[in-house]
Amino acid sequence: MKFFYNLERKFRKYAISNLMYYIIGLYGAGLVLELVAPGFYLEYLSLNAKMILRGQVWRIITFMIYPPGGTNLFFSLIAMYLYYMLGQNLERIWGAFRFNVYFFMGVIGHVAAALIVYFLTGNVVFLTTEFLNYSLFFAFAATFPDLEFLVFFVIPVKAKWLAVFNGVYFLYGFIAGGMTTRITIVMSLLNFFIFFLLTRNVSRLNPKEIKRKNNFHKQMKIMPQGGTHHKCAVCGRTEKDSPNLDFRYCSKCEGSYEYCTDHLYTHQHVTSDNPTTDSTTN
C-alpha cells in the first residue's frame, strides 16, 4: 500500500540494522538468567498485564528475553541459531525498516493480547516469544516457500509445508480453545496478516494482470539461440549468471519488469511518474 511505502521513505533511517543480533543477545541473557536464577524472570520480567497496570512497564520489553527452547541448553541454542538465520534472511530481502516493523508489530501484538485477556477475563496470561518466533517462521515460509529444512536433522521438508502444519495446529487451537487461547493466537500472529496485507499487492490476482504475465511468458519463449528467459531489471543478472537464482515479476511496476530475489522487495517501483529502474530502496 502507498501508505506503507511513504512511511518507509520517511522513517527508514531510524531502523535498527541487524536487529536479530540484539534479539539473540537478549535470548542469550535470558537463558543465562534462567539457569542461574530460576523463577526471577517469571516474578519480575514476564509479560504480566496485572503488574504492568500497576506500574511495572519494563515488562513490555523484558518479556522478550525468555529464550526459545526454555531452559534446555541444547534446544535453546539450536532454536536461537534457527531464528537468527530466519530473521537475518528476512532483513536481507525486505530491508531493515520492513523487518523492524514486522518484528515490533509482533511485540505490540503480544502486549495487546496480554492486556485484552486481562481486561476481558481477569486472567493473567504469561506470553513469551513463542508466537513471535512462529510469526518469523511464517514470514520466512511465505518468502521462501520451497526452501527445505531438515526435520530431526534428517528429513527434508519444504518451508511451506511446515508452515501449513503449524497453521493447522494454531487453527485447531483457535477452534478448540477458549477465549484466552483465541485472543492470544489472533493478537500474537496479527503482525503476519497485517504486514503482508500492507506490503503485498493483491492486484496480482486480477485476471488482467494474470493475462498480461502469461502473454509476456509466451513472448519470452520466442528468442534467438543463446538468449535468456529471465533478467533482473536492477542488477541485470540472468539465470545464466546463477542457475539457482529466482526471478519474480512486480505487479506494482508499470510494464513487465522482472527482478531477482535480492531486489524483488527493495527495488524502486517503475511508474509513469518514476520511470527509473536502476536504483533501489532498502
C-alpha positions in Angstrom: 0.0 0.0 0.0 1.1 3.5 -0.7 0.8 4.5 2.9 3.4 1.9 4.0 5.9 2.9 1.2 5.6 6.6 2.2 6.2 5.5 5.8 9.3 3.6 4.8 10.7 6.5 2.9 10.2 8.8 5.8 11.4 6.7 8.7 13.7 4.0 7.3 16.8 5.9 8.6 15.7 5.1 12.1 15.5 1.3 11.5 17.8 -0.9 13.6 20.1 -2.8 11.2 21.0 -6.4 12.1 18.1 -6.5 14.6 18.5 -10.2 15.2 22.0 -9.7 16.7 20.3 -7.8 19.6 17.4 -10.2 19.9 19.7 -13.2 20.1 21.7 -11.3 22.7 18.6 -10.9 24.8 17.8 -14.6 24.4 21.3 -15.5 25.5 21.0 -13.2 28.6 17.6 -14.8 29.3 19.0 -18.3 29.1 21.8 -17.5 31.5 19.3 -15.9 33.9 17.0 -18.9 33.8 19.9 -21.2 34.5 21.4 -19.1 37.3 18.2 -17.7 38.9 15.2 -19.8 38.1 11.9 -18.0 38.8 13.4 -14.5 38.5 12.1 -14.0 35.0 8.5 -15.1 35.9 8.5 -13.0 39.1 9.9 -9.7 37.8 10.4 -9.7 34.0 7.5 -11.7 32.4 4.6 -10.2 30.5 2.2 -9.8 33.4 -0.7 -7.5 32.5 -1.7 -7.0 36.1 1.8 -5.9 37.1 2.2 -3.7 34.0 -1.0 -1.8 35.0 0.5 -1.3 38.5 3.5 0.5 37.0 5.9 -2.2 36.1 6.1 -1.1 32.5 9.5 -2.6 31.9 7.8 -5.9 31.4 6.7 -4.7 28.0 10.3 -5.1 26.9 11.9 -7.6 29.3 9.4 -10.4 28.5 11.4 -10.8 25.2 14.5 -12.2 26.9 12.9 -15.6 27.5 14.9 -17.9 25.3 13.2 -20.2 22.7 13.6 -23.7 23.9 13.2 -22.7 27.5 15.9 -23.8 29.9 17.1 -26.8 27.8 20.6 -25.6 26.8 20.9 -27.7 23.6 17.4 -26.9 22.2 17.7 -23.2 23.1 21.0 -22.8 21.2 19.6 -24.6 18.2 16.4 -22.5 18.3 18.4 -19.3 18.7 20.6 -20.2 15.7 17.5 -21.1 13.6 15.6 -17.8 14.4 18.7 -15.8 13.9 19.1 -17.2 10.4 15.4 -16.7 9.6 15.5 -13.1 10.8 18.7 -12.2 9.0 17.5 -13.6 5.7 14.2 -11.7 6.1 16.0 -8.5 6.8 18.3 -9.1 3.8 15.3 -9.4 1.5 12.9 -6.9 3.0 15.4 -4.3 4.2 16.0 -3.2 7.8 12.9 -1.0 8.1 10.3 -3.6 7.0 11.8 -6.2 9.2 11.8 -3.8 12.2 8.2 -3.0 11.6 7.3 -6.7 11.3 9.1 -7.7 14.4 7.9 -4.9 16.6 4.4 -5.3 15.4 4.6 -8.8 16.8 5.9 -7.4 20.1 3.0 -5.0 20.3 0.5 -7.8 19.4 1.8 -9.8 22.4 1.4 -6.9 24.8 -2.0 -6.2 23.4 -3.0 -9.8 23.8 -2.0 -9.9 27.5 -3.9 -6.7 28.2 -7.0 -7.7 26.3 -7.2 -11.1 28.1 -6.8 -9.4 31.4 -9.4 -6.8 30.8 -12.0 -9.3 29.5 -11.4 -12.2 31.7 -9.3 -11.0 34.7 -6.8 -13.8 33.9 -3.1 -13.2 33.6 -1.6 -14.9 30.6 2.2 -15.2 30.6 3.3 -14.8 26.9 6.9 -15.4 26.0 8.3 -15.0 22.4 7.0 -18.4 21.2 4.3 -16.9 19.0 6.7 -14.1 17.9 9.2 -16.7 16.7 6.4 -18.6 14.9 5.4 -15.4 13.1 9.0 -15.1 11.9 8.9 -18.6 10.5 5.5 -17.9 8.8 7.0 -14.8 7.1 10.1 -16.8 6.1 7.9 -19.6 4.6 5.9 -17.1 2.7 9.0 -15.5 1.3 11.0 -18.7 0.7 8.3 -21.4 0.3 10.5 -24.0 -1.4 13.5 -23.8 0.9 14.0 -27.1 2.7 14.6 -27.8 6.4 15.9 -31.0 7.8 13.4 -32.1 10.4 15.1 -34.1 13.1 18.3 -33.3 11.1 17.4 -36.0 8.6 14.0 -35.5 6.8 13.9 -32.7 4.2 10.7 -30.8 4.3 9.9 -27.5 2.4 9.2 -24.4 4.4 5.7 -24.0 3.0 4.6 -27.5 4.3 6.0 -26.8 7.7 4.1 -23.6 7.8 0.9 -25.3 6.7 1.4 -27.9 9.5 1.9 -25.1 12.1 -1.0 -23.2 10.7 -3.3 -26.2 11.1 -2.1 -26.6 14.7 -2.9 -23.0 15.5 -6.3 -23.3 13.7 -7.2 -26.3 15.8 -6.1 -24.4 19.0 -8.3 -21.4 17.9 -11.3 -23.7 17.3 -10.9 -25.9 20.3 -9.5 -23.4 22.8 -11.3 -20.9 25.0 -11.5 -17.1 24.8 -8.0 -16.7 26.2 -6.4 -19.0 23.7 -8.2 -17.4 20.8 -7.3 -13.9 21.7 -3.7 -15.0 22.3 -3.4 -16.7 18.9 -5.0 -13.9 16.9 -3.2 -11.0 18.5 0.2 -12.7 18.7 0.2 -13.6 15.0 -1.7 -10.5 13.8 1.6 -9.0 12.6 1.9 -11.7 9.9 -1.5 -10.9 8.4 -1.3 -7.1 8.7 2.2 -6.8 7.4 1.6 -8.9 4.3 -1.7 -7.1 3.7 0.2 -3.8 3.8 3.1 -4.9 1.6 1.7 -7.4 -0.9 -0.3 -6.1 -3.8 -3.5 -8.2 -4.2 -3.8 -6.8 -7.8 -1.5 -9.7 -8.9 -4.6 -11.9 -8.6 -6.5 -9.7 -11.1 -7.4 -11.7 -14.3 -6.0 -8.8 -16.5 -2.7 -9.0 -14.6 -2.5 -12.7 -14.9 -3.2 -12.5 -18.7 -0.5 -9.8 -19.1 2.1 -12.0 -17.4 1.0 -15.1 -19.4 1.4 -13.2 -22.7 4.8 -12.0 -21.6 5.9 -15.5 -20.9 4.7 -16.6 -24.3 6.7 -13.9 -25.9 9.8 -14.8 -23.9 9.8 -18.3 -25.3 10.5 -16.9 -28.8 14.1 -15.8 -28.6 17.3 -16.3 -30.5 19.7 -19.0 -29.6 21.8 -18.0 -26.6 19.1 -15.7 -25.2 17.9 -15.8 -21.6 14.4 -16.2 -20.1 15.0 -14.0 -17.1 16.8 -10.8 -16.4 16.8 -8.6 -13.3 15.8 -5.0 -14.1 18.1 -3.7 -11.4 21.3 -5.6 -11.4 21.0 -7.2 -14.9 21.7 -10.7 -13.7 20.2 -13.6 -15.6 19.7 -17.3 -15.0 23.0 -17.9 -16.8 24.8 -15.9 -14.2 23.4 -18.0 -11.3 21.3 -21.1 -12.2 19.8 -21.2 -8.6 18.7 -17.5 -8.8 14.9 -17.0 -8.6 13.1 -14.2 -10.6 9.7 -12.7 -10.0 7.6 -10.0 -11.5 6.5 -7.0 -9.6 2.8 -6.1 -10.1 3.3 -2.6 -8.8 5.6 -1.7 -11.7 4.1 -0.4 -14.9 5.3 -2.9 -17.5 6.8 -6.3 -17.5 9.7 -5.8 -15.1 11.3 -8.8 -13.6 13.6 -8.9 -10.5 15.9 -11.3 -8.8 15.1 -12.2 -5.2 17.8 -9.7 -4.0 15.9 -6.8 -5.5 12.3 -8.0 -5.6 11.3 -6.3 -2.3 13.9 -3.5 -2.4 13.7 -2.0 -5.9 12.1 1.3 -6.7 8.8 0.8 -8.4 8.6 1.9 -12.1 5.6 4.1 -12.8 4.8 6.9 -15.2 5.9 9.4 -12.5 9.1 7.5 -11.7 10.4 5.7 -14.8 13.9 4.7 -13.5 14.8 1.1 -12.7 18.5 1.5 -11.7 18.0 2.5 -8.0 17.0 0.5 -5.0 15.4 1.2 -1.7 16.4 -0.5 1.5 
